Amino acid sequence: MEKEYDYLIVGAGLYGAIFAHEATKRGKKCLVIDKRDHIGGNIYTKSVEGINVHTYGAHIFHTSNKKIWDYVNSFVEFNRYTNSPVANYNGELYNLPFNMNTFYQLWKVKTPEEAKAKLEEQIGDAFVENPQNLEEQAMSLVGKDIYFKLIKSYTEKQWGRKATELPAFIIKRLPVRFTFDNNYFNDTYQGIPNGGYTKIVEKMLEGIEVRTSVDYFKDREMLKNLASTVVYTGMIDEFYDYRFGTLEYRSLRFEHETLDKENYQGNAVVNFTDGETPFTRIIEHKHFEFGTQEKTVITREYPSEWKKGDEPYYPVNDARNEEMFKQYKELSRSEENVIFGGRLADYKYYDMHHVVGIALKKVAEVFKEEALVG
């Protein structure tokens, strides 16, 4: 029996929107659903006091792949925003990533040679040949001052565990620069879409039927019978009713506040790296787009343990969860009419440029074309 749609896309985030857009361009009929009451997934931005608020945390697009950069700019032009976060440790302010500004603030060293000598001294005191946990790994990379002021408590808040209980592989390397450069990313291209991220997804989904506030699992049989193929971007363990167990995540809680002042902290992102402050960072959204509004909107970000019903943000990619995910992944390969994609289906943390790349590769694979991106 002929289906009403070629593709049912479960999830109106970046991956789902790209797939729907590209499939529609190729003459396919798509239906996009999302359990939230809006499109855009975690990159959703909402206008408050004329400011585009990153509702689910800061998102800064960055890539060195010109094809991916050109692709996203074909929907909305991006500005020149450069991510330069600041760390607040008990009222002391430090530039990130670790660079000459950071080293001067820490040790008053003024030349790369002085900074290298001080860093080597710090590492020498703390070096462990075979680090057994995150603390040993981090101190072996940057020494005690940077670790205790800028890494330890922030990481413990983020993961909800002591650094000595976290595996060493979480920090494989730490960026150290001997220049006065506060640009957090090394990528060639970087920016924020003018008018917010929701604009991109709206453009991608123009002319496509979208239904929000629809939970795929509450009416699964009816929904999947609407289309020949399901494109699923949700949690892979939920798709299989958790038959091998529940994959673990870290979640986040956001506390938004509108303030009757032009400028609260002077920077889009300030990380709070002490152990006493309960949140990890404050985002001041107007600075992403160089806003001049009379008011400002800030968001405090609180990490939390994830439980069913919470929004999953960061996969806990330890050995136990990876082994469980492999079972789900293997099972997914037997599905003939389901395409899995995105961070939840792949149980992997992706930056936005990664999502664009894997979505376009999947489109090329499905339609038997040469991939737009390498």
C-alpha positions as YAML, in Angstrom:
chain: A
units: angstrom
residues:
- id: 1
  name: MET
  ca: [0.00, 0.00, 0.00]
- id: 2
  name: GLU
  ca: [1.37, 3.41, -0.96]
- id: 3
  name: LYS
  ca: [2.42, 5.54, 1.98]
- id: 4
  name: GLU
  ca: [1.43, 9.17, 2.44]
- id: 5
  name: TYR
  ca: [5.06, 10.27, 2.96]
- id: 6
  name: ASP
  ca: [8.43, 9.05, 1.76]
- id: 7
  name: TYR
  ca: [10.12, 10.01, 5.05]
- id: 8
  name: LEU
  ca: [8.95, 10.52, 8.60]
- id: 9
  name: ILE
  ca: [11.68, 12.51, 10.34]
- id: 10
  name: VAL
  ca: [11.58, 12.13, 14.12]
- id: 11
  name: GLY
  ca: [13.22, 15.24, 15.52]
- id: 12
  name: ALA
  ca: [13.24, 18.79, 14.14]
- id: 13
  name: GLY
  ca: [16.82, 19.52, 15.19]
- id: 14
  name: LEU
  ca: [19.72, 20.22, 12.86]
- id: 15
  name: TYR
  ca: [20.18, 16.65, 11.58]
- id: 16
  name: GLY
  ca: [16.48, 16.09, 10.93]
- id: 17
  name: ALA
  ca: [16.03, 19.49, 9.29]
- id: 18
  name: ILE
  ca: [18.97, 18.95, 6.92]
- id: 19
  name: PHE
  ca: [17.75, 15.51, 5.92]
- id: 20
  name: ALA
  ca: [14.20, 16.78, 5.35]
- id: 21
  name: HIS
  ca: [15.45, 19.76, 3.33]
- id: 22
  name: GLU
  ca: [17.71, 17.68, 1.11]
- id: 23
  name: ALA
  ca: [15.15, 14.90, 0.59]
- id: 24
  name: THR
  ca: [12.50, 17.46, -0.35]
- id: 25
  name: LYS
  ca: [14.90, 19.03, -2.86]
- id: 26
  name: ARG
  ca: [15.11, 15.58, -4.45]
- id: 27
  name: GLY
  ca: [11.34, 15.35, -4.86]
- id: 28
  name: LYS
  ca: [10.55, 13.36, -1.74]
- id: 29
  name: LYS
  ca: [7.61, 14.11, 0.56]
- id: 30
  name: CYS
  ca: [8.57, 14.49, 4.22]
- id: 31
  name: LEU
  ca: [6.79, 14.84, 7.54]
- id: 32
  name: VAL
  ca: [8.86, 16.20, 10.43]
- id: 33
  name: ILE
  ca: [7.71, 15.70, 14.02]
- id: 34
  name: ASP
  ca: [9.16, 16.82, 17.34]
- id: 35
  name: LYS
  ca: [8.03, 16.22, 20.92]
- id: 36
  name: ARG
  ca: [8.95, 19.78, 21.89]
- id: 37
  name: ASP
  ca: [6.64, 22.66, 21.04]
- id: 38
  name: HIS
  ca: [9.17, 24.21, 18.68]
- id: 39
  name: ILE
  ca: [11.61, 23.34, 15.90]
- id: 40
  name: GLY
  ca: [15.40, 23.58, 16.14]
- id: 41
  name: GLY
  ca: [16.20, 21.04, 18.84]
- id: 42
  name: ASN
  ca: [18.96, 22.24, 21.15]
- id: 43
  name: ILE
  ca: [20.01, 25.06, 18.82]
- id: 44
  name: TYR
  ca: [16.60, 26.74, 19.22]
- id: 45
  name: THR
  ca: [16.84, 30.48, 19.82]
- id: 46
  name: LYS
  ca: [13.97, 32.58, 21.13]
- id: 47
  name: SER
  ca: [13.67, 36.35, 20.93]
- id: 48
  name: VAL
  ca: [13.42, 38.04, 24.34]
- id: 49
  name: GLU
  ca: [13.60, 41.85, 24.50]
- id: 50
  name: GLY
  ca: [14.92, 41.74, 20.93]
- id: 51
  name: ILE
  ca: [17.76, 39.42, 22.00]
- id: 52
  name: ASN
  ca: [18.13, 35.94, 20.48]
- id: 53
  name: VAL
  ca: [18.38, 33.71, 23.55]
- id: 54
  name: HIS
  ca: [20.16, 30.35, 23.17]
- id: 55
  name: THR
  ca: [17.49, 28.48, 25.13]
- id: 56
  name: TYR
  ca: [19.50, 25.27, 25.60]
- id: 57
  name: GLY
  ca: [22.96, 26.71, 26.15]
- id: 58
  name: ALA
  ca: [25.58, 28.54, 24.12]
- id: 59
  name: HIS
  ca: [26.06, 27.39, 20.53]
- id: 60
  name: ILE
  ca: [28.96, 28.80, 18.51]
- id: 61
  name: PHE
  ca: [29.35, 27.47, 14.99]
- id: 62
  name: HIS
  ca: [32.94, 26.75, 13.97]
- id: 63
  name: THR
  ca: [34.54, 24.67, 11.24]
- id: 64
  name: SER
  ca: [37.56, 24.52, 8.96]
- id: 65
  name: ASN
  ca: [35.51, 22.88, 6.21]
- id: 66
  name: LYS
  ca: [34.60, 25.58, 3.68]
- id: 67
  name: LYS
  ca: [31.85, 23.45, 2.12]
- id: 68
  name: ILE
  ca: [30.10, 23.10, 5.48]
- id: 69
  name: TRP
  ca: [30.56, 26.83, 6.17]
- id: 70
  name: ASP
  ca: [29.14, 27.75, 2.78]
- id: 71
  name: TYR
  ca: [26.26, 25.33, 3.27]
- id: 72
  name: VAL
  ca: [25.02, 26.87, 6.55]
- id: 73
  name: ASN
  ca: [25.58, 30.39, 5.21]
- id: 74
  name: SER
  ca: [23.34, 29.55, 2.24]
- id: 75
  name: PHE
  ca: [20.39, 29.62, 4.66]
- id: 76
  name: VAL
  ca: [21.36, 32.55, 6.89]
- id: 77
  name: GLU
  ca: [24.42, 34.78, 6.83]
- id: 78
  name: PHE
  ca: [26.69, 34.37, 9.85]
- id: 79
  name: ASN
  ca: [28.35, 37.20, 11.76]
- id: 80
  name: ARG
  ca: [31.99, 37.45, 12.85]
- id: 81
  name: TYR
  ca: [31.54, 36.42, 16.50]
- id: 82
  name: THR
  ca: [34.70, 34.89, 18.02]
- id: 83
  name: ASN
  ca: [34.39, 32.66, 21.05]
- id: 84
  name: SER
  ca: [36.61, 34.09, 23.81]
- id: 85
  name: PRO
  ca: [35.33, 32.77, 27.14]
- id: 86
  name: VAL
  ca: [36.49, 34.10, 30.49]
- id: 87
  name: ALA
  ca: [36.99, 32.02, 33.64]
- id: 88
  name: ASN
  ca: [35.92, 33.39, 37.03]
- id: 89
  name: TYR
  ca: [37.69, 31.70, 39.92]
- id: 90
  name: ASN
  ca: [36.47, 33.20, 43.21]
- id: 91
  name: GLY
  ca: [36.37, 36.64, 41.62]
- id: 92
  name: GLU
  ca: [39.70, 36.32, 39.78]
- id: 93
  name: LEU
  ca: [39.27, 36.55, 35.98]
- id: 94
  name: TYR
  ca: [41.32, 34.51, 33.50]
- id: 95
  name: ASN
  ca: [41.27, 34.30, 29.72]
- id: 96
  name: LEU
  ca: [40.55, 31.00, 28.00]
- id: 97
  name: PRO
  ca: [41.94, 28.95, 26.37]
- id: 98
  name: PHE
  ca: [45.21, 28.82, 28.33]
- id: 99
  name: ASN
  ca: [47.39, 31.43, 26.63]
- id: 100
  name: MET
  ca: [49.84, 34.21, 27.39]
- id: 101
  name: ASN
  ca: [47.07, 36.33, 28.91]
- id: 102
  name: THR
  ca: [46.22, 33.44, 31.27]
- id: 103
  name: PHE
  ca: [49.87, 32.88, 32.19]
- id: 104
  name: TYR
  ca: [50.41, 36.57, 32.90]
- id: 105
  name: GLN
  ca: [47.31, 36.64, 35.11]
- id: 106
  name: LEU
  ca: [48.52, 33.54, 36.97]
- id: 107
  name: TRP
  ca: [52.27, 34.10, 37.23]
- id: 108
  name: LYS
  ca: [53.00, 37.61, 35.84]
- id: 109
  name: VAL
  ca: [55.24, 36.09, 33.15]
- id: 110
  name: LYS
  ca: [55.52, 38.30, 30.07]
- id: 111
  name: THR
  ca: [57.31, 36.25, 27.42]
- id: 112
  name: PRO
  ca: [56.67, 32.82, 25.89]
- id: 113
  name: GLU
  ca: [60.05, 31.68, 27.19]
- id: 114
  name: GLU
  ca: [59.14, 32.62, 30.79]
- id: 115
  name: ALA
  ca: [55.71, 31.00, 30.42]
- id: 116
  name: LYS
  ca: [57.17, 27.73, 29.08]
- id: 117
  name: ALA
  ca: [59.68, 27.59, 31.92]
- id: 118
  name: LYS
  ca: [56.97, 28.15, 34.53]
- id: 119
  name: LEU
  ca: [54.68, 25.56, 32.94]
- id: 120
  name: GLU
  ca: [57.49, 22.98, 32.79]
- id: 121
  name: GLU
  ca: [58.24, 23.63, 36.45]
- id: 122
  name: GLN
  ca: [54.56, 23.12, 37.35]
- id: 123
  name: ILE
  ca: [54.26, 19.95, 35.27]
- id: 124
  name: GLY
  ca: [57.51, 18.57, 36.68]
- id: 125
  name: ASP
  ca: [56.16, 18.80, 40.22]
- id: 126
  name: ALA
  ca: [52.93, 16.98, 39.32]
- id: 127
  name: PHE
  ca: [53.89, 14.65, 36.46]
- id: 128
  name: VAL
  ca: [52.59, 11.05, 36.54]
- id: 129
  name: GLU
  ca: [53.97, 8.61, 33.95]
- id: 130
  name: ASN
  ca: [50.77, 6.59, 33.65]
- id: 131
  name: PRO
  ca: [47.80, 8.74, 34.82]
- id: 132
  name: GLN
  ca: [45.02, 6.67, 36.38]
- id: 133
  name: ASN
  ca: [42.37, 9.39, 36.60]
- id: 134
  name: LEU
  ca: [41.45, 12.81, 35.27]
- id: 135
  name: GLU
  ca: [43.25, 14.67, 38.04]
- id: 136
  name: GLU
  ca: [46.56, 12.93, 37.39]
- id: 137
  name: GLN
  ca: [46.13, 13.39, 33.65]
- id: 138
  name: ALA
  ca: [45.34, 17.12, 33.86]
- id: 139
  name: MET
  ca: [48.15, 17.90, 36.31]
- id: 140
  name: SER
  ca: [50.58, 16.02, 34.08]
- id: 141
  name: LEU
  ca: [49.54, 18.27, 31.19]
- id: 142
  name: VAL
  ca: [49.34, 21.73, 32.81]
- id: 143
  name: GLY
  ca: [50.48, 21.49, 36.45]
- id: 144
  name: LYS
  ca: [48.76, 22.35, 39.71]
- id: 145
  name: ASP
  ca: [47.93, 26.08, 39.39]
- id: 146
  name: ILE
  ca: [45.91, 25.79, 36.19]
- id: 147
  name: TYR
  ca: [44.40, 22.51, 37.31]
- id: 148
  name: PHE
  ca: [43.17, 23.67, 40.73]
- id: 149
  name: LYS
  ca: [41.97, 27.10, 39.58]
- id: 150
  name: LEU
  ca: [40.57, 26.45, 36.12]
- id: 151
  name: ILE
  ca: [39.87, 22.72, 35.67]
- id: 152
  name: LYS
  ca: [39.16, 20.72, 38.82]
- id: 153
  name: SER
  ca: [35.92, 22.15, 40.24]
- id: 154
  name: TYR
  ca: [34.46, 23.07, 36.85]
- id: 155
  name: THR
  ca: [34.95, 19.48, 35.64]
- id: 156
  name: GLU
  ca: [33.57, 18.00, 38.86]
- id: 157
  name: LYS
  ca: [30.44, 20.15, 38.56]
- id: 158
  name: GLN
  ca: [30.07, 19.21, 34.89]
- id: 159
  name: TRP
  ca: [30.28, 15.46, 35.51]
- id: 160
  name: GLY
  ca: [28.93, 15.23, 39.07]
- id: 161
  name: ARG
  ca: [31.93, 13.17, 40.18]
- id: 162
  name: LYS
  ca: [35.29, 13.79, 41.81]
- id: 163
  name: ALA
  ca: [38.13, 14.29, 39.35]
- id: 164
  name: THR
  ca: [39.94, 11.35, 40.97]
- id: 165
  name: GLU
  ca: [36.93, 9.17, 40.06]
- id: 166
  name: LEU
  ca: [36.80, 10.27, 36.43]
- id: 167
  name: PRO
  ca: [38.78, 8.36, 33.77]
- id: 168
  name: ALA
  ca: [41.96, 9.96, 32.43]
- id: 169
  name: PHE
  ca: [40.78, 9.74, 28.81]
- id: 170
  name: ILE
  ca: [38.22, 12.53, 29.31]
- id: 171
  name: ILE
  ca: [41.15, 14.97, 29.03]
- id: 172
  name: LYS
  ca: [43.40, 13.62, 26.31]
- id: 173
  name: ARG
  ca: [45.01, 17.00, 25.77]
- id: 174
  name: LEU
  ca: [44.58, 20.58, 26.92]
- id: 175
  name: PRO
  ca: [45.10, 23.53, 24.55]
- id: 176
  name: VAL
  ca: [48.11, 25.62, 25.59]
- id: 177
  name: ARG
  ca: [49.13, 28.63, 23.50]
- id: 178
  name: PHE
  ca: [52.15, 30.82, 23.88]
- id: 179
  name: THR
  ca: [50.47, 33.76, 22.15]
- id: 180
  name: PHE
  ca: [48.13, 36.53, 23.35]
- id: 181
  name: ASP
  ca: [45.21, 35.01, 21.43]
- id: 182
  name: ASN
  ca: [41.87, 34.55, 23.22]
- id: 183
  name: ASN
  ca: [40.11, 32.84, 20.30]
- id: 184
  name: TYR
  ca: [38.96, 29.54, 21.79]
- id: 185
  name: PHE
  ca: [38.78, 27.68, 18.47]
- id: 186
  name: ASN
  ca: [41.49, 27.06, 15.90]
- id: 187
  name: ASP
  ca: [39.00, 26.68, 13.06]
- id: 188
  name: THR
  ca: [39.12, 28.85, 9.95]
- id: 189
  name: TYR
  ca: [35.44, 29.82, 10.10]
- id: 190
  name: GLN
  ca: [33.43, 30.87, 13.12]
- id: 191
  name: GLY
  ca: [30.29, 32.86, 13.88]
- id: 192
  name: ILE
  ca: [26.65, 33.09, 14.92]
- id: 193
  name: PRO
  ca: [23.75, 33.29, 12.43]
- id: 194
  name: ASN
  ca: [22.34, 36.80, 12.18]
- id: 195
  name: GLY
  ca: [18.91, 36.57, 13.77]
- id: 196
  name: GLY
  ca: [19.58, 33.34, 15.68]
- id: 197
  name: TYR
  ca: [19.77, 29.63, 14.92]
- id: 198
  name: THR
  ca: [16.01, 29.11, 14.65]
- id: 199
  name: LYS
  ca: [16.15, 31.08, 11.40]
- id: 200
  name: ILE
  ca: [18.38, 28.41, 9.82]
- id: 201
  name: VAL
  ca: [16.02, 25.57, 10.70]
- id: 202
  name: GLU
  ca: [13.00, 27.59, 9.56]
- id: 203
  name: LYS
  ca: [14.68, 28.10, 6.19]
- id: 204
  name: MET
  ca: [15.55, 24.41, 5.92]
- id: 205
  name: LEU
  ca: [11.98, 23.37, 6.67]
- id: 206
  name: GLU
  ca: [10.23, 25.86, 4.36]
- id: 207
  name: GLY
  ca: [7.47, 24.09, 2.45]
- id: 208
  name: ILE
  ca: [7.76, 20.92, 4.58]
- id: 209
  name: GLU
  ca: [5.00, 19.70, 6.88]
- id: 210
  name: VAL
  ca: [6.08, 19.98, 10.51]
- id: 211
  name: ARG
  ca: [4.14, 18.87, 13.59]
- id: 212
  name: THR
  ca: [5.44, 19.89, 17.02]
- id: 213
  name: SER
  ca: [4.34, 18.57, 20.44]
- id: 214
  name: VAL
  ca: [4.16, 15.07, 18.92]
- id: 215
  name: ASP
  ca: [5.76, 12.21, 20.85]
- id: 216
  name: TYR
  ca: [6.75, 9.44, 18.44]
- id: 217
  name: PHE
  ca: [6.51, 6.78, 21.14]
- id: 218
  name: LYS
  ca: [2.97, 7.66, 22.18]
- id: 219
  name: ASP
  ca: [1.56, 6.79, 18.75]
- id: 220
  name: ARG
  ca: [4.39, 4.87, 17.16]
- id: 221
  name: GLU
  ca: [2.46, 2.42, 14.99]
- id: 222
  name: MET
  ca: [0.25, 5.07, 13.42]
- id: 223
  name: LEU
  ca: [3.15, 7.42, 12.77]
- id: 224
  name: LYS
  ca: [5.55, 4.92, 11.25]
- id: 225
  name: ASN
  ca: [2.80, 3.64, 8.96]
- id: 226
  name: LEU
  ca: [2.54, 7.11, 7.42]
- id: 227
  name: ALA
  ca: [5.91, 6.87, 5.69]
- id: 228
  name: SER
  ca: [8.05, 4.40, 3.76]
- id: 229
  name: THR
  ca: [11.12, 5.23, 5.86]
- id: 230
  name: VAL
  ca: [11.65, 6.65, 9.35]
- id: 231
  name: VAL
  ca: [14.61, 8.96, 10.01]
- id: 232
  name: TYR
  ca: [15.12, 8.68, 13.76]
- id: 233
  name: THR
  ca: [17.24, 11.22, 15.65]
- id: 234
  name: GLY
  ca: [16.24, 10.35, 19.22]
- id: 235
  name: MET
  ca: [17.82, 8.12, 21.87]
- id: 236
  name: ILE
  ca: [18.70, 4.76, 20.37]
- id: 237
  name: ASP
  ca: [18.03, 2.85, 23.60]
- id: 238
  name: GLU
  ca: [14.52, 4.34, 23.83]
- id: 239
  name: PHE
  ca: [13.83, 3.22, 20.25]
- id: 240
  name: TYR
  ca: [14.47, -0.36, 21.38]
- id: 241
  name: ASP
  ca: [12.59, 0.05, 24.67]
- id: 242
  name: TYR
  ca: [15.86, -0.12, 26.65]
- id: 243
  name: ARG
  ca: [16.22, -3.86, 26.02]
- id: 244
  name: PHE
  ca: [19.98, -3.88, 26.74]
- id: 245
  name: GLY
  ca: [19.75, -1.28, 29.50]
- id: 246
  name: THR
  ca: [19.59, 2.51, 29.76]
- id: 247
  name: LEU
  ca: [22.47, 4.55, 28.37]
- id: 248
  name: GLU
  ca: [23.71, 7.27, 30.72]
- id: 249
  name: TYR
  ca: [23.86, 11.00, 30.08]
- id: 250
  name: ARG
  ca: [24.55, 14.22, 31.90]
- id: 251
  name: SER
  ca: [21.74, 16.73, 31.76]
- id: 252
  name: LEU
  ca: [21.50, 20.50, 32.22]
- id: 253
  name: ARG
  ca: [19.11, 22.93, 33.84]
- id: 254
  name: PHE
  ca: [18.88, 26.51, 32.58]
- id: 255
  name: GLU
  ca: [17.89, 29.51, 34.64]
- id: 256
  name: HIS
  ca: [17.06, 32.47, 32.38]
- id: 257
  name: GLU
  ca: [16.82, 36.03, 33.70]
- id: 258
  name: THR
  ca: [16.04, 39.34, 31.99]
- id: 259
  name: LEU
  ca: [17.87, 42.28, 33.57]
- id: 260
  name: ASP
  ca: [17.10, 45.96, 33.31]
- id: 261
  name: LYS
  ca: [20.65, 46.90, 32.34]
- id: 262
  name: GLU
  ca: [22.60, 47.13, 29.10]
- id: 263
  name: ASN
  ca: [25.55, 44.93, 30.02]
- id: 264
  name: TYR
  ca: [25.86, 42.38, 32.82]
- id: 265
  name: GLN
  ca: [29.27, 40.72, 32.45]
- id: 266
  name: GLY
  ca: [30.85, 42.14, 29.29]
- id: 267
  name: ASN
  ca: [31.26, 38.76, 27.62]
- id: 268
  name: ALA
  ca: [29.00, 36.13, 26.07]
- id: 269
  name: VAL
  ca: [30.38, 33.25, 28.19]
- id: 270
  name: VAL
  ca: [31.90, 33.32, 31.67]
- id: 271
  name: ASN
  ca: [32.84, 29.98, 33.26]
- id: 272
  name: PHE
  ca: [32.73, 29.72, 37.06]
- id: 273
  name: THR
  ca: [35.57, 27.38, 37.96]
- id: 274
  name: ASP
  ca: [35.36, 27.42, 41.77]
- id: 275
  name: GLY
  ca: [33.64, 24.68, 43.75]
- id: 276
  name: GLU
  ca: [31.25, 26.92, 45.71]
- id: 277
  name: THR
  ca: [29.32, 28.41, 42.77]
- id: 278
  name: PRO
  ca: [26.62, 25.84, 41.92]
- id: 279
  name: PHE
  ca: [26.41, 26.65, 38.21]
- id: 280
  name: THR
  ca: [29.17, 26.15, 35.63]
- id: 281
  name: ARG
  ca: [28.69, 29.26, 33.55]
- id: 282
  name: ILE
  ca: [26.67, 32.38, 32.81]
- id: 283
  name: ILE
  ca: [25.76, 33.19, 29.22]
- id: 284
  name: GLU
  ca: [24.91, 36.77, 28.24]
- id: 285
  name: HIS
  ca: [23.17, 36.28, 24.93]
- id: 286
  name: LYS
  ca: [23.26, 39.77, 23.41]
- id: 287
  name: HIS
  ca: [27.06, 39.57, 23.03]
- id: 288
  name: PHE
  ca: [26.73, 36.73, 20.49]
- id: 289
  name: GLU
  ca: [25.27, 39.26, 18.04]
- id: 290
  name: PHE
  ca: [26.90, 42.46, 19.32]
- id: 291
  name: GLY
  ca: [23.56, 43.62, 20.72]
- id: 292
  name: THR
  ca: [22.87, 47.21, 21.78]
- id: 293
  name: GLN
  ca: [19.50, 46.64, 23.42]
- id: 294
  name: GLU
  ca: [18.68, 48.56, 26.62]
- id: 295
  name: LYS
  ca: [18.11, 45.29, 28.53]
- id: 296
  name: THR
  ca: [20.06, 42.04, 28.70]
- id: 297
  name: VAL
  ca: [19.25, 38.35, 29.17]
- id: 298
  name: ILE
  ca: [21.52, 36.00, 31.09]
- id: 299
  name: THR
  ca: [21.36, 32.24, 31.60]
- id: 300
  name: ARG
  ca: [22.89, 30.27, 34.44]
- id: 301
  name: GLU
  ca: [23.74, 26.69, 33.50]
- id: 302
  name: TYR
  ca: [23.46, 23.94, 36.11]
- id: 303
  name: PRO
  ca: [24.68, 20.40, 35.25]
- id: 304
  name: SER
  ca: [22.62, 17.56, 36.71]
- id: 305
  name: GLU
  ca: [22.30, 13.80, 36.77]
- id: 306
  name: TRP
  ca: [20.11, 12.55, 33.94]
- id: 307
  name: LYS
  ca: [17.04, 10.41, 34.50]
- id: 308
  name: LYS
  ca: [14.31, 9.27, 32.13]
- id: 309
  name: GLY
  ca: [12.18, 12.24, 31.17]
- id: 310
  name: ASP
  ca: [15.09, 14.70, 31.39]
- id: 311
  name: GLU
  ca: [16.76, 16.12, 28.32]
- id: 312
  name: PRO
  ca: [19.96, 14.18, 27.57]
- id: 313
  name: TYR
  ca: [22.92, 16.41, 26.68]
- id: 314
  name: TYR
  ca: [26.27, 14.70, 27.21]
- id: 315
  name: PRO
  ca: [26.72, 10.94, 26.74]
- id: 316
  name: VAL
  ca: [28.76, 9.24, 29.44]
- id: 317
  name: ASN
  ca: [31.09, 7.39, 27.09]
- id: 318
  name: ASP
  ca: [32.71, 5.06, 29.61]
- id: 319
  name: ALA
  ca: [33.44, 1.39, 28.92]
- id: 320
  name: ARG
  ca: [30.11, 0.14, 30.29]
- id: 321
  name: ASN
  ca: [27.99, 2.53, 28.21]
- id: 322
  name: GLU
  ca: [30.07, 2.04, 25.08]
- id: 323
  name: GLU
  ca: [29.60, -1.72, 25.32]
- id: 324
  name: MET
  ca: [25.86, -1.28, 25.71]
- id: 325
  name: PHE
  ca: [25.72, 1.14, 22.78]
- id: 326
  name: LYS
  ca: [27.52, -1.37, 20.55]
- id: 327
  name: GLN
  ca: [24.65, -3.80, 21.14]
- id: 328
  name: TYR
  ca: [22.09, -1.19, 20.13]
- id: 329
  name: LYS
  ca: [24.17, -0.16, 17.13]
- id: 330
  name: GLU
  ca: [24.41, -3.74, 15.94]
- id: 331
  name: LEU
  ca: [20.65, -4.15, 16.31]
- id: 332
  name: SER
  ca: [20.03, -0.96, 14.34]
- id: 333
  name: ARG
  ca: [21.93, -2.34, 11.35]
- id: 334
  name: SER
  ca: [19.14, -4.89, 10.81]
- id: 335
  name: GLU
  ca: [16.50, -2.18, 10.30]
- id: 336
  name: GLU
  ca: [15.45, -1.94, 6.66]
- id: 337
  name: ASN
  ca: [13.26, 1.15, 6.79]
- id: 338
  name: VAL
  ca: [14.83, 3.17, 9.61]
- id: 339
  name: ILE
  ca: [17.73, 5.60, 9.31]
- id: 340
  name: PHE
  ca: [19.45, 6.51, 12.59]
- id: 341
  name: GLY
  ca: [21.37, 9.75, 12.90]
- id: 342
  name: GLY
  ca: [22.44, 12.56, 15.21]
- id: 343
  name: ARG
  ca: [24.01, 12.75, 18.66]
- id: 344
  name: LEU
  ca: [21.36, 10.71, 20.49]
- id: 345
  name: ALA
  ca: [21.05, 7.96, 17.90]
- id: 346
  name: ASP
  ca: [24.85, 7.76, 17.63]
- id: 347
  name: TYR
  ca: [25.38, 8.19, 21.40]
- id: 348
  name: LYS
  ca: [28.14, 10.67, 20.69]
- id: 349
  name: TYR
  ca: [28.66, 14.32, 21.48]
- id: 350
  name: TYR
  ca: [28.76, 16.28, 18.22]
- id: 351
  name: ASP
  ca: [29.54, 19.92, 17.57]
- id: 352
  name: MET
  ca: [27.18, 21.51, 15.05]
- id: 353
  name: HIS
  ca: [29.59, 21.25, 12.13]
- id: 354
  name: HIS
  ca: [29.87, 17.52, 12.80]
- id: 355
  name: VAL
  ca: [26.07, 17.19, 12.62]
- id: 356
  name: VAL
  ca: [25.96, 19.05, 9.31]
- id: 357
  name: GLY
  ca: [28.69, 16.80, 7.92]
- id: 358
  name: ILE
  ca: [27.16, 13.48, 8.98]
- id: 359
  name: ALA
  ca: [23.68, 14.53, 7.83]
- id: 360
  name: LEU
  ca: [24.95, 15.49, 4.37]
- id: 361
  name: LYS
  ca: [26.95, 12.26, 4.14]
- id: 362
  name: LYS
  ca: [23.84, 10.27, 5.01]
- id: 363
  name: VAL
  ca: [21.87, 12.11, 2.31]
- id: 364
  name: ALA
  ca: [24.57, 11.26, -0.23]
- id: 365
  name: GLU
  ca: [24.51, 7.62, 0.87]
- id: 366
  name: VAL
  ca: [20.70, 7.32, 0.73]
- id: 367
  name: PHE
  ca: [20.39, 8.99, -2.68]
- id: 368
  name: LYS
  ca: [23.53, 7.34, -4.05]
- id: 369
  name: GLU
  ca: [25.31, 10.59, -4.80]
- id: 370
  name: GLU
  ca: [28.77, 11.99, -4.28]
- id: 371
  name: ALA
  ca: [29.00, 13.53, -0.81]
- id: 372
  name: LEU
  ca: [29.03, 17.32, -0.63]
- id: 373
  name: VAL
  ca: [31.55, 17.13, 2.23]
- id: 374
  name: GLY
  ca: [34.63, 14.93, 2.56]
...
